[in-house]
């Protein structure tokens, strides 16, 4: 049974992704900063008939927490097949380039960028033991510099000096990581689940968590011929769903 770790999975898109992957027969590690909250969610899922889901405490901004999670999964599974770096924060608003505090920007980058790097580097050893390792970094259309430069883009006026740049940096890191792992069976991509109604944005997005999670699953459970180092977006309305960087 293949295993997957999803960070920030105790609610919203991460939780729905955990449900869908569990339904497909994967062993799901439901990452949560608070273990009690994660275990409560798992109990609810078990009551709903979902199996092979385990809560695991992981704070992507805490090295000790990441190491403990890695050691636990290594002891139980010996490897990890899929890593979905889903944990992220929006940060305080407004986020103007002229006035946003360095502290607030750093806080967003600590989770959305440096946290992903810390988790990825910690789990690479276990992922390399998988026959078909996958790393899906959850991004946003707001991380596309090309779209942000296009006045005709529907979200052109949605600009945030911390969140958007943190996702642009994540995209850039993913390109480098995919390149470095290109000769191994890894598929490393950034996936934008689209503007989704969640707690994250006050339920303002037009998309559903079911559609968002389904898009993540689609571009994570891929075969050996699938692309790597790509930017997929649920807001790109065509069959391919590839976003400009």
C-alpha positions as CSV (number, residue, x, y, z in Angstrom):
1,X,0.0,0.0,0.0
2,X,1.4,3.3,-1.1
3,X,1.7,6.1,1.5
4,X,1.2,9.8,1.4
5,X,1.9,12.6,3.8
6,X,-0.3,15.7,3.4
7,X,0.7,18.7,5.5
8,X,-2.0,21.0,6.8
9,X,-4.6,18.3,6.2
10,X,-6.9,18.7,9.2
11,X,-9.3,21.0,7.3
12,X,-10.4,22.4,3.9
13,X,-8.6,21.3,0.7
14,X,-6.0,19.2,2.6
15,X,-8.7,17.3,4.4
16,X,-10.7,16.6,1.2
17,X,-7.5,15.5,-0.5
18,X,-6.9,13.1,2.4
19,X,-10.4,11.7,1.9
20,X,-10.0,11.2,-1.8
21,X,-6.6,9.5,-1.6
22,X,-7.9,7.2,1.2
23,X,-10.8,6.2,-1.0
24,X,-8.3,5.3,-3.7
25,X,-6.5,2.9,-1.3
26,X,-3.6,4.9,-0.1
27,X,-2.3,5.0,3.5
28,X,-2.7,8.7,4.4
29,X,-0.7,10.5,7.0
30,X,-2.9,13.5,7.9
31,X,-0.5,16.2,8.9
32,X,-1.7,18.6,11.6
33,X,0.2,21.2,13.8
34,X,-2.0,20.1,16.7
35,X,-2.1,16.3,17.1
36,X,-5.4,16.3,19.1
37,X,-7.2,18.2,16.4
38,X,-5.8,15.8,13.8
39,X,-6.8,12.8,15.8
40,X,-10.3,14.2,16.2
41,X,-10.6,14.6,12.4
42,X,-9.4,11.1,11.8
43,X,-12.0,9.7,14.2
44,X,-14.7,11.5,12.2
45,X,-13.3,10.1,9.0
46,X,-13.2,6.6,10.5
47,X,-16.8,7.0,11.5
48,X,-17.6,7.9,7.9
49,X,-16.0,4.8,6.6
50,X,-12.6,6.1,5.6
51,X,-9.7,3.7,6.4
52,X,-5.9,3.8,6.6
53,X,-5.7,7.4,7.8
54,X,-3.5,8.4,10.7
55,X,-3.0,11.8,12.2
56,X,0.6,12.9,12.5
57,X,1.9,16.0,14.3
58,X,3.9,18.2,12.0
59,X,4.6,21.9,12.2
60,X,6.4,22.9,9.0
61,X,8.1,25.8,10.7
62,X,9.6,23.6,13.5
63,X,12.6,21.4,12.6
64,X,12.1,19.1,15.6
65,X,8.5,18.5,14.6
66,X,9.4,17.7,11.0
67,X,12.2,15.3,12.2
68,X,9.9,13.5,14.6
69,X,7.3,13.0,11.8
70,X,9.9,11.7,9.4
71,X,11.2,9.3,12.0
72,X,7.7,8.0,12.8
73,X,6.8,7.4,9.1
74,X,10.2,5.8,8.5
75,X,9.7,3.4,11.4
76,X,6.1,2.5,10.3
77,X,6.5,2.4,6.5
78,X,10.2,2.4,5.7
79,X,9.5,4.8,2.8
80,X,7.2,7.5,1.6
81,X,5.6,7.4,-1.8
82,X,3.9,10.8,-2.0
83,X,4.5,14.2,-0.3
84,X,1.9,16.9,-0.7
85,X,3.1,20.2,0.7
86,X,-0.3,21.7,1.4
87,X,0.2,23.7,4.6
88,X,0.1,27.4,4.0
89,X,-1.0,30.7,5.4
90,X,-2.4,33.9,3.9
91,X,-0.8,36.4,6.4
92,X,-2.2,39.6,7.7
93,X,-4.1,42.0,5.5
94,X,-3.7,44.4,3.9
95,X,-0.4,43.4,2.3
96,X,0.8,46.4,0.5
97,X,4.3,46.5,-1.0
98,X,4.9,49.9,0.5
99,X,3.7,49.2,4.1
100,X,3.7,45.5,4.8
101,X,6.0,44.8,7.8
102,X,9.1,42.6,7.2
103,X,7.9,40.5,10.2
104,X,4.6,39.7,8.6
105,X,6.2,38.9,5.2
106,X,8.8,36.6,6.9
107,X,6.0,34.8,8.8
108,X,4.3,34.0,5.5
109,X,7.5,32.9,3.9
110,X,8.4,30.7,6.9
111,X,5.4,28.5,6.2
112,X,4.7,28.8,2.5
113,X,8.3,28.7,1.3
114,X,10.9,27.7,3.9
115,X,8.5,25.3,5.5
116,X,8.1,23.4,2.2
117,X,11.9,23.3,1.8
118,X,12.4,22.0,5.3
119,X,9.8,19.2,4.9
120,X,10.9,18.2,1.4
121,X,14.6,18.0,2.4
122,X,13.7,15.9,5.5
123,X,11.6,13.4,3.5
124,X,13.7,13.1,0.4
125,X,15.5,10.0,1.8
126,X,12.2,8.2,2.3
127,X,10.8,9.3,-1.0
128,X,13.9,7.9,-2.8
129,X,13.0,4.5,-1.5
130,X,9.7,4.6,-3.4
131,X,9.4,3.1,-6.9
132,X,7.3,6.1,-8.1
133,X,7.9,9.1,-5.7
134,X,5.8,12.2,-6.1
135,X,6.1,15.7,-4.6
136,X,3.2,18.0,-5.1
137,X,3.7,21.6,-3.9
138,X,0.4,23.4,-3.5
139,X,0.7,26.8,-5.0
140,X,-1.7,29.6,-6.2
141,X,-2.4,31.4,-9.4
142,X,-1.3,34.5,-7.4
143,X,2.3,33.1,-7.7
144,X,2.3,33.5,-11.4
145,X,4.4,36.5,-12.4
146,X,3.1,36.3,-16.0
147,X,-0.5,36.5,-15.0
148,X,0.2,39.2,-12.5
149,X,1.7,41.3,-15.3
150,X,-1.4,40.8,-17.5
151,X,-4.1,43.5,-17.0
152,X,-6.6,41.2,-18.7
153,X,-6.2,38.5,-16.1
154,X,-9.4,38.2,-14.0
155,X,-7.4,38.4,-10.7
156,X,-5.0,41.1,-11.9
157,X,-6.0,43.4,-9.1
158,X,-5.6,40.8,-6.4
159,X,-2.1,41.6,-5.2
160,X,-0.5,40.8,-1.8
161,X,3.1,41.6,-1.0
162,X,3.6,38.5,1.2
163,X,1.4,35.7,0.0
164,X,1.9,36.0,-3.8
165,X,5.7,36.4,-3.6
166,X,5.9,33.4,-1.2
167,X,4.1,31.2,-3.8
168,X,6.3,32.6,-6.7
169,X,9.3,31.6,-4.7
170,X,7.8,28.2,-4.1
171,X,7.3,27.8,-7.8
172,X,10.9,28.7,-8.5
173,X,12.2,26.3,-5.9
174,X,10.1,23.5,-7.4
175,X,11.6,24.1,-10.9
176,X,15.1,23.6,-9.4
177,X,14.1,20.6,-7.4
178,X,12.4,18.9,-10.4
179,X,15.6,19.5,-12.4
180,X,17.8,18.0,-9.8
181,X,15.7,14.9,-9.5
182,X,15.1,14.5,-13.3
183,X,17.1,11.3,-13.6
184,X,15.2,9.6,-10.9
185,X,11.5,8.4,-11.1
186,X,10.3,11.5,-9.3
187,X,7.5,13.7,-10.5
188,X,7.8,17.1,-8.9
189,X,5.1,19.7,-9.7
190,X,3.4,22.8,-8.3
191,X,-0.4,22.5,-8.3
192,X,-2.8,25.4,-8.0
193,X,-6.2,24.0,-6.8
194,X,-7.9,27.2,-8.0
195,X,-9.8,30.0,-6.2
196,X,-11.7,27.8,-3.7
197,X,-14.2,28.6,-1.0
198,X,-12.4,27.7,2.2
199,X,-11.7,29.0,5.8
200,X,-8.5,30.3,4.3
201,X,-10.3,33.1,2.4
202,X,-13.6,33.5,4.3
203,X,-15.3,31.1,1.8
204,X,-15.2,33.7,-1.0
205,X,-13.8,31.5,-3.8
206,X,-16.1,30.2,-6.5
207,X,-14.6,26.7,-6.5
208,X,-15.4,23.7,-4.2
209,X,-13.0,21.8,-2.0
210,X,-14.1,18.7,-3.9
211,X,-13.0,20.1,-7.2
212,X,-9.8,21.5,-5.7
213,X,-8.8,18.2,-4.1
214,X,-9.7,16.2,-7.2
215,X,-7.4,18.4,-9.3
216,X,-4.5,17.8,-6.8
217,X,-5.1,14.1,-6.9
218,X,-5.3,14.0,-10.7
219,X,-1.9,15.7,-11.0
220,X,-0.3,13.7,-8.1
221,X,-1.3,10.1,-9.0
222,X,0.5,10.2,-12.3
223,X,2.2,7.5,-14.4
224,X,5.9,7.4,-15.5
225,X,5.2,9.4,-18.6
226,X,3.7,12.4,-16.8
227,X,5.5,15.7,-16.8
228,X,7.7,17.0,-14.0
229,X,8.6,20.5,-13.2
230,X,5.3,21.8,-14.3
231,X,2.7,24.4,-13.0
232,X,-0.8,23.0,-13.1
233,X,-3.8,25.3,-12.3
234,X,-7.5,24.5,-11.8
235,X,-8.2,28.0,-12.9
236,X,-6.8,27.5,-16.4
237,X,-9.8,26.6,-18.4
238,X,-8.6,24.1,-20.9
239,X,-7.9,20.4,-21.0
240,X,-4.2,20.6,-20.1
241,X,-4.6,23.1,-17.2
242,X,-1.0,24.4,-17.4
243,X,-0.4,27.8,-16.0
244,X,2.3,30.3,-17.1
245,X,5.0,30.9,-14.6
